[in-house]
Amino acid sequence: MEFSAVITPAAEGGYFAFNPETGTTTQGETIEEALSNLREATELYLEEFPMT
């Protein structure tokens, strides 16, 4: 299953990452870190709220 990631720069530095399909949001100092954190947050979300 593939999901979207919307990455935007944060005003204070780093990046925000958002997954529109699940609503999960996270941040990181680099784009790679933000994406990694988003993957983890989305996996945890899907464990609790599986999509059918």
PyMOL Python script that loads the backbone (N, CA, C, O; Angstrom):
from pymol import cmd

cmd.read_pdbstr("""\
ATOM      1  N   MET A   1       0.839  -1.167   0.000  1.00  0.00           N
ATOM      2  CA  MET A   1       0.000   0.000   0.000  1.00  0.00           C
ATOM      3  C   MET A   1       0.893   1.243   0.000  1.00  0.00           C
ATOM      4  O   MET A   1       1.855   1.321   0.764  1.00  0.00           O
ATOM      5  N   GLU A   2       0.577   2.195  -0.843  1.00  0.00           N
ATOM      6  CA  GLU A   2       1.343   3.429  -0.919  1.00  0.00           C
ATOM      7  C   GLU A   2       0.545   4.577  -0.331  1.00  0.00           C
ATOM      8  O   GLU A   2      -0.678   4.639  -0.456  1.00  0.00           O
ATOM      9  N   PHE A   3       1.268   5.486   0.317  1.00  0.00           N
ATOM     10  CA  PHE A   3       0.658   6.657   0.916  1.00  0.00           C
ATOM     11  C   PHE A   3       1.412   7.902   0.470  1.00  0.00           C
ATOM     12  O   PHE A   3       2.575   7.831   0.072  1.00  0.00           O
ATOM     13  N   SER A   4       0.743   9.029   0.542  1.00  0.00           N
ATOM     14  CA  SER A   4       1.343  10.311   0.184  1.00  0.00           C
ATOM     15  C   SER A   4       2.065  10.913   1.381  1.00  0.00           C
ATOM     16  O   SER A   4       1.747  10.613   2.532  1.00  0.00           O
ATOM     17  N   ALA A   5       3.034  11.761   1.093  1.00  0.00           N
ATOM     18  CA  ALA A   5       3.719  12.528   2.128  1.00  0.00           C
ATOM     19  C   ALA A   5       3.835  13.963   1.645  1.00  0.00           C
ATOM     20  O   ALA A   5       4.329  14.227   0.549  1.00  0.00           O
ATOM     21  N   VAL A   6       3.372  14.883   2.478  1.00  0.00           N
ATOM     22  CA  VAL A   6       3.497  16.308   2.180  1.00  0.00           C
ATOM     23  C   VAL A   6       4.547  16.850   3.141  1.00  0.00           C
ATOM     24  O   VAL A   6       4.360  16.818   4.358  1.00  0.00           O
ATOM     25  N   ILE A   7       5.649  17.348   2.592  1.00  0.00           N
ATOM     26  CA  ILE A   7       6.765  17.855   3.398  1.00  0.00           C
ATOM     27  C   ILE A   7       6.824  19.368   3.217  1.00  0.00           C
ATOM     28  O   ILE A   7       6.843  19.867   2.093  1.00  0.00           O
ATOM     29  N   THR A   8       6.852  20.092   4.337  1.00  0.00           N
ATOM     30  CA  THR A   8       6.968  21.551   4.280  1.00  0.00           C
ATOM     31  C   THR A   8       8.023  22.008   5.282  1.00  0.00           C
ATOM     32  O   THR A   8       8.150  21.427   6.360  1.00  0.00           O
ATOM     33  N   PRO A   9       8.773  23.039   4.933  1.00  0.00           N
ATOM     34  CA  PRO A   9       9.758  23.573   5.873  1.00  0.00           C
ATOM     35  C   PRO A   9       9.069  24.186   7.086  1.00  0.00           C
ATOM     36  O   PRO A   9       8.028  24.831   6.954  1.00  0.00           O
ATOM     37  N   ALA A  10       9.642  23.989   8.252  1.00  0.00           N
ATOM     38  CA  ALA A  10       9.130  24.593   9.480  1.00  0.00           C
ATOM     39  C   ALA A  10       9.802  25.948   9.680  1.00  0.00           C
ATOM     40  O   ALA A  10      10.986  26.100   9.380  1.00  0.00           O
ATOM     41  N   ALA A  11       9.070  26.921  10.178  1.00  0.00           N
ATOM     42  CA  ALA A  11       9.602  28.273  10.373  1.00  0.00           C
ATOM     43  C   ALA A  11      10.810  28.275  11.306  1.00  0.00           C
ATOM     44  O   ALA A  11      11.747  29.048  11.110  1.00  0.00           O
ATOM     45  N   GLU A  12      10.788  27.409  12.320  1.00  0.00           N
ATOM     46  CA  GLU A  12      11.881  27.359  13.296  1.00  0.00           C
ATOM     47  C   GLU A  12      13.032  26.460  12.859  1.00  0.00           C
ATOM     48  O   GLU A  12      13.990  26.269  13.607  1.00  0.00           O
ATOM     49  N   GLY A  13      12.941  25.913  11.663  1.00  0.00           N
ATOM     50  CA  GLY A  13      13.962  25.004  11.138  1.00  0.00           C
ATOM     51  C   GLY A  13      13.427  23.590  11.087  1.00  0.00           C
ATOM     52  O   GLY A  13      12.483  23.253  11.801  1.00  0.00           O
ATOM     53  N   GLY A  14      14.018  22.769  10.256  1.00  0.00           N
ATOM     54  CA  GLY A  14      13.549  21.412  10.087  1.00  0.00           C
ATOM     55  C   GLY A  14      12.355  21.358   9.145  1.00  0.00           C
ATOM     56  O   GLY A  14      12.102  22.291   8.383  1.00  0.00           O
ATOM     57  N   TYR A  15      11.627  20.246   9.212  1.00  0.00           N
ATOM     58  CA  TYR A  15      10.526  20.019   8.283  1.00  0.00           C
ATOM     59  C   TYR A  15       9.345  19.360   8.988  1.00  0.00           C
ATOM     60  O   TYR A  15       9.515  18.584   9.929  1.00  0.00           O
ATOM     61  N   PHE A  16       8.144  19.689   8.511  1.00  0.00           N
ATOM     62  CA  PHE A  16       6.926  19.009   8.933  1.00  0.00           C
ATOM     63  C   PHE A  16       6.594  17.974   7.866  1.00  0.00           C
ATOM     64  O   PHE A  16       6.803  18.220   6.679  1.00  0.00           O
ATOM     65  N   ALA A  17       6.079  16.817   8.280  1.00  0.00           N
ATOM     66  CA  ALA A  17       5.645  15.785   7.347  1.00  0.00           C
ATOM     67  C   ALA A  17       4.206  15.411   7.686  1.00  0.00           C
ATOM     68  O   ALA A  17       3.865  15.218   8.853  1.00  0.00           O
ATOM     69  N   PHE A  18       3.364  15.311   6.657  1.00  0.00           N
ATOM     70  CA  PHE A  18       1.944  15.036   6.840  1.00  0.00           C
ATOM     71  C   PHE A  18       1.502  13.965   5.859  1.00  0.00           C
ATOM     72  O   PHE A  18       1.851  14.014   4.679  1.00  0.00           O
ATOM     73  N   ASN A  19       0.733  12.998   6.345  1.00  0.00           N
ATOM     74  CA  ASN A  19       0.147  11.973   5.490  1.00  0.00           C
ATOM     75  C   ASN A  19      -1.355  12.238   5.405  1.00  0.00           C
ATOM     76  O   ASN A  19      -2.071  12.020   6.382  1.00  0.00           O
ATOM     77  N   PRO A  20      -1.847  12.704   4.250  1.00  0.00           N
ATOM     78  CA  PRO A  20      -3.261  13.063   4.138  1.00  0.00           C
ATOM     79  C   PRO A  20      -4.219  11.879   4.263  1.00  0.00           C
ATOM     80  O   PRO A  20      -5.352  12.058   4.709  1.00  0.00           O
ATOM     81  N   GLU A  21      -3.791  10.679   3.881  1.00  0.00           N
ATOM     82  CA  GLU A  21      -4.688   9.525   3.942  1.00  0.00           C
ATOM     83  C   GLU A  21      -5.033   9.120   5.374  1.00  0.00           C
ATOM     84  O   GLU A  21      -6.147   8.669   5.639  1.00  0.00           O
ATOM     85  N   THR A  22      -4.091   9.278   6.289  1.00  0.00           N
ATOM     86  CA  THR A  22      -4.329   8.872   7.683  1.00  0.00           C
ATOM     87  C   THR A  22      -4.402  10.056   8.631  1.00  0.00           C
ATOM     88  O   THR A  22      -4.913   9.927   9.744  1.00  0.00           O
ATOM     89  N   GLY A  23      -3.896  11.210   8.206  1.00  0.00           N
ATOM     90  CA  GLY A  23      -3.877  12.382   9.073  1.00  0.00           C
ATOM     91  C   GLY A  23      -2.682  12.426  10.005  1.00  0.00           C
ATOM     92  O   GLY A  23      -2.591  13.316  10.850  1.00  0.00           O
ATOM     93  N   THR A  24      -1.753  11.470   9.865  1.00  0.00           N
ATOM     94  CA  THR A  24      -0.581  11.477  10.738  1.00  0.00           C
ATOM     95  C   THR A  24       0.346  12.630  10.365  1.00  0.00           C
ATOM     96  O   THR A  24       0.503  12.978   9.195  1.00  0.00           O
ATOM     97  N   THR A  25       0.948  13.204  11.387  1.00  0.00           N
ATOM     98  CA  THR A  25       1.838  14.356  11.234  1.00  0.00           C
ATOM     99  C   THR A  25       3.045  14.168  12.131  1.00  0.00           C
ATOM    100  O   THR A  25       2.931  13.628  13.231  1.00  0.00           O
ATOM    101  N   THR A  26       4.194  14.609  11.666  1.00  0.00           N
ATOM    102  CA  THR A  26       5.410  14.539  12.466  1.00  0.00           C
ATOM    103  C   THR A  26       6.385  15.585  11.952  1.00  0.00           C
ATOM    104  O   THR A  26       6.044  16.393  11.088  1.00  0.00           O
ATOM    105  N   GLN A  27       7.592  15.565  12.484  1.00  0.00           N
ATOM    106  CA  GLN A  27       8.607  16.519  12.045  1.00  0.00           C
ATOM    107  C   GLN A  27       9.981  15.886  12.140  1.00  0.00           C
ATOM    108  O   GLN A  27      10.144  14.812  12.720  1.00  0.00           O
ATOM    109  N   GLY A  28      10.968  16.558  11.567  1.00  0.00           N
ATOM    110  CA  GLY A  28      12.352  16.104  11.632  1.00  0.00           C
ATOM    111  C   GLY A  28      13.282  17.235  11.250  1.00  0.00           C
ATOM    112  O   GLY A  28      12.867  18.227  10.651  1.00  0.00           O
ATOM    113  N   GLU A  29      14.539  17.075  11.604  1.00  0.00           N
ATOM    114  CA  GLU A  29      15.548  18.096  11.287  1.00  0.00           C
ATOM    115  C   GLU A  29      15.885  18.108   9.797  1.00  0.00           C
ATOM    116  O   GLU A  29      16.227  19.154   9.244  1.00  0.00           O
ATOM    117  N   THR A  30      15.788  16.935   9.141  1.00  0.00           N
ATOM    118  CA  THR A  30      16.054  16.824   7.709  1.00  0.00           C
ATOM    119  C   THR A  30      14.819  16.216   7.036  1.00  0.00           C
ATOM    120  O   THR A  30      13.935  15.686   7.710  1.00  0.00           O
ATOM    121  N   ILE A  31      14.767  16.297   5.720  1.00  0.00           N
ATOM    122  CA  ILE A  31      13.659  15.677   4.989  1.00  0.00           C
ATOM    123  C   ILE A  31      13.648  14.173   5.245  1.00  0.00           C
ATOM    124  O   ILE A  31      12.591  13.583   5.469  1.00  0.00           O
ATOM    125  N   GLU A  32      14.823  13.561   5.211  1.00  0.00           N
ATOM    126  CA  GLU A  32      14.912  12.115   5.431  1.00  0.00           C
ATOM    127  C   GLU A  32      14.400  11.729   6.817  1.00  0.00           C
ATOM    128  O   GLU A  32      13.683  10.739   6.960  1.00  0.00           O
ATOM    129  N   GLU A  33      14.763  12.503   7.831  1.00  0.00           N
ATOM    130  CA  GLU A  33      14.309  12.219   9.193  1.00  0.00           C
ATOM    131  C   GLU A  33      12.796  12.416   9.307  1.00  0.00           C
ATOM    132  O   GLU A  33      12.113  11.622   9.954  1.00  0.00           O
ATOM    133  N   ALA A  34      12.278  13.462   8.684  1.00  0.00           N
ATOM    134  CA  ALA A  34      10.841  13.703   8.720  1.00  0.00           C
ATOM    135  C   ALA A  34      10.084  12.559   8.047  1.00  0.00           C
ATOM    136  O   ALA A  34       9.051  12.122   8.555  1.00  0.00           O
ATOM    137  N   LEU A  35      10.583  12.069   6.912  1.00  0.00           N
ATOM    138  CA  LEU A  35       9.943  10.944   6.226  1.00  0.00           C
ATOM    139  C   LEU A  35      10.019   9.666   7.054  1.00  0.00           C
ATOM    140  O   LEU A  35       9.044   8.919   7.134  1.00  0.00           O
ATOM    141  N   SER A  36      11.157   9.417   7.661  1.00  0.00           N
ATOM    142  CA  SER A  36      11.309   8.235   8.516  1.00  0.00           C
ATOM    143  C   SER A  36      10.340   8.294   9.688  1.00  0.00           C
ATOM    144  O   SER A  36       9.689   7.301  10.014  1.00  0.00           O
ATOM    145  N   ASN A  37      10.248   9.450  10.314  1.00  0.00           N
ATOM    146  CA  ASN A  37       9.313   9.624  11.436  1.00  0.00           C
ATOM    147  C   ASN A  37       7.868   9.459  10.971  1.00  0.00           C
ATOM    148  O   ASN A  37       7.040   8.906  11.693  1.00  0.00           O
ATOM    149  N   LEU A  38       7.568   9.939   9.766  1.00  0.00           N
ATOM    150  CA  LEU A  38       6.216   9.814   9.238  1.00  0.00           C
ATOM    151  C   LEU A  38       5.877   8.352   8.960  1.00  0.00           C
ATOM    152  O   LEU A  38       4.761   7.911   9.236  1.00  0.00           O
ATOM    153  N   ARG A  39       6.831   7.602   8.415  1.00  0.00           N
ATOM    154  CA  ARG A  39       6.595   6.172   8.188  1.00  0.00           C
ATOM    155  C   ARG A  39       6.260   5.473   9.500  1.00  0.00           C
ATOM    156  O   ARG A  39       5.309   4.697   9.581  1.00  0.00           O
ATOM    157  N   GLU A  40       7.056   5.761  10.521  1.00  0.00           N
ATOM    158  CA  GLU A  40       6.832   5.141  11.826  1.00  0.00           C
ATOM    159  C   GLU A  40       5.474   5.541  12.404  1.00  0.00           C
ATOM    160  O   GLU A  40       4.735   4.688  12.895  1.00  0.00           O
ATOM    161  N   ALA A  41       5.144   6.820  12.348  1.00  0.00           N
ATOM    162  CA  ALA A  41       3.868   7.297  12.883  1.00  0.00           C
ATOM    163  C   ALA A  41       2.692   6.676  12.130  1.00  0.00           C
ATOM    164  O   ALA A  41       1.684   6.314  12.737  1.00  0.00           O
ATOM    165  N   THR A  42       2.821   6.553  10.820  1.00  0.00           N
ATOM    166  CA  THR A  42       1.748   5.980  10.010  1.00  0.00           C
ATOM    167  C   THR A  42       1.590   4.487  10.296  1.00  0.00           C
ATOM    168  O   THR A  42       0.468   3.988  10.381  1.00  0.00           O
ATOM    169  N   GLU A  43       2.706   3.773  10.444  1.00  0.00           N
ATOM    170  CA  GLU A  43       2.644   2.350  10.800  1.00  0.00           C
ATOM    171  C   GLU A  43       1.939   2.156  12.138  1.00  0.00           C
ATOM    172  O   GLU A  43       1.087   1.276  12.269  1.00  0.00           O
ATOM    173  N   LEU A  44       2.286   2.966  13.122  1.00  0.00           N
ATOM    174  CA  LEU A  44       1.636   2.865  14.436  1.00  0.00           C
ATOM    175  C   LEU A  44       0.152   3.191  14.341  1.00  0.00           C
ATOM    176  O   LEU A  44      -0.671   2.532  14.977  1.00  0.00           O
ATOM    177  N   TYR A  45      -0.191   4.191  13.560  1.00  0.00           N
ATOM    178  CA  TYR A  45      -1.594   4.549  13.362  1.00  0.00           C
ATOM    179  C   TYR A  45      -2.360   3.374  12.750  1.00  0.00           C
ATOM    180  O   TYR A  45      -3.452   3.032  13.205  1.00  0.00           O
ATOM    181  N   LEU A  46      -1.774   2.755  11.710  1.00  0.00           N
ATOM    182  CA  LEU A  46      -2.454   1.670  11.015  1.00  0.00           C
ATOM    183  C   LEU A  46      -2.579   0.411  11.876  1.00  0.00           C
ATOM    184  O   LEU A  46      -3.501  -0.380  11.678  1.00  0.00           O
ATOM    185  N   GLU A  47      -1.663   0.217  12.827  1.00  0.00           N
ATOM    186  CA  GLU A  47      -1.806  -0.895  13.763  1.00  0.00           C
ATOM    187  C   GLU A  47      -3.059  -0.709  14.614  1.00  0.00           C
ATOM    188  O   GLU A  47      -3.767  -1.672  14.909  1.00  0.00           O
ATOM    189  N   GLU A  48      -3.321   0.507  14.996  1.00  0.00           N
ATOM    190  CA  GLU A  48      -4.470   0.816  15.857  1.00  0.00           C
ATOM    191  C   GLU A  48      -5.763   0.968  15.047  1.00  0.00           C
ATOM    192  O   GLU A  48      -6.836   0.576  15.507  1.00  0.00           O
ATOM    193  N   PHE A  49      -5.658   1.531  13.851  1.00  0.00           N
ATOM    194  CA  PHE A  49      -6.832   1.801  13.014  1.00  0.00           C
ATOM    195  C   PHE A  49      -6.583   1.258  11.600  1.00  0.00           C
ATOM    196  O   PHE A  49      -6.296   2.029  10.684  1.00  0.00           O
ATOM    197  N   PRO A  50      -6.692  -0.061  11.419  1.00  0.00           N
ATOM    198  CA  PRO A  50      -6.429  -0.638  10.086  1.00  0.00           C
ATOM    199  C   PRO A  50      -7.401  -0.102   9.038  1.00  0.00           C
ATOM    200  O   PRO A  50      -8.574   0.143   9.323  1.00  0.00           O
ATOM    201  N   MET A  51      -6.893   0.074   7.827  1.00  0.00           N
ATOM    202  CA  MET A  51      -7.721   0.523   6.711  1.00  0.00           C
ATOM    203  C   MET A  51      -8.223  -0.727   5.987  1.00  0.00           C
ATOM    204  O   MET A  51      -7.462  -1.664   5.746  1.00  0.00           O
ATOM    205  N   THR A  52      -9.485  -0.729   5.652  1.00  0.00           N
ATOM    206  CA  THR A  52     -10.043  -1.891   4.955  1.00  0.00           C
ATOM    207  C   THR A  52     -10.285  -1.620   3.516  1.00  0.00           C
ATOM    208  O   THR A  52     -10.753  -2.499   2.792  1.00  0.00           O
TER     209      THR A  52
END
""", "prot")
cmd.dss("prot")
cmd.show_as("cartoon", "prot")
cmd.util.cbc("prot")
cmd.orient("prot")
